[in-house]
Amino acid sequence: MSSPSLSVAVCLYPNLTALDYQGPIEFLAALSAKAKPFIFKEQADALPTLGPFVYLSHTLEPVAPGFSGEAGPRMTPDKTYGEAKEQFDILLVPGGEPGALGRRTGGRVVELTDFLVRQLPGAKYVLTVCTGSWILARTGALDGKRATGNKFMFKTMLADTASHNIDWVARARWVVDGKFWTSSGVTAGMDMANAFVAQLAGEPAAKTIQMGLEMRAKDQDNDEFAAVHGLV
């Protein structure tokens, strides 16, 4: 008999990077109740189930991704942050343009950080991609912890969060500290998700998903972009 499902909240906001959440979701959704029997056949019942996947934003208006709002199709949220009263097991926080922290979006990310503060005590896992760790840092959840994030914005991120006592790791594809999983920029989210699924469901399951996606996952320390951006 399979274990209870782990619910997933996907945190959206204006001008986010679509691949930041869509990449990891390709891995996570492979463990959904509908996908497991097709992907894993007779092994499906032995694996954990993820779902439901609930997409949240500050309003129910379609969310336009990218700096221009044109970098992909608009995503229609299932609920607002205010409407989501249930506790989620897994929180996925993608990154986006720096303005998401309050400049171009008029501070609307505050509704996201308020939601995270409510959810963090009961969440089993918190995954961030790219500058999603910057958003999470604003809640204080990463104080005293190791984390990483987008290398292009790394120095700005460090300066902005200097008062939070976070051990920002420059050379890392992703970092794990307790229930917090933080990845480097954009495509690193898929590498992190691969490792997360391996921990959750085992290496063979992660490998099956990886091969289905025709992806070569990078190791945790395989981060050439730290040098590219002058961080090491």
Buried (B, 14 or more C-beta within 10 A) or exposed (E): EEEEBBBBBBBBBBBBBBBBBBBBBBBBBBBBEEBBEEBBEEBBEBBBBBBBBBBBBBEEEEBBBBEEEEBBEEBEBBBBBEEBEEEBBBBBBBBBBBBBBBEBBEEBBBBBBBBBEBBBEEBEBBBBBBBBBBBBBBBBBBEEBBBBBBBBBBBEBBEBBEEBEBEBBBBBBBBBBEBBBBBBBBBBBBBBBBBBBBEBBBEEBBBBBBEEBEBEBBEBEEBEBBEEBEBE
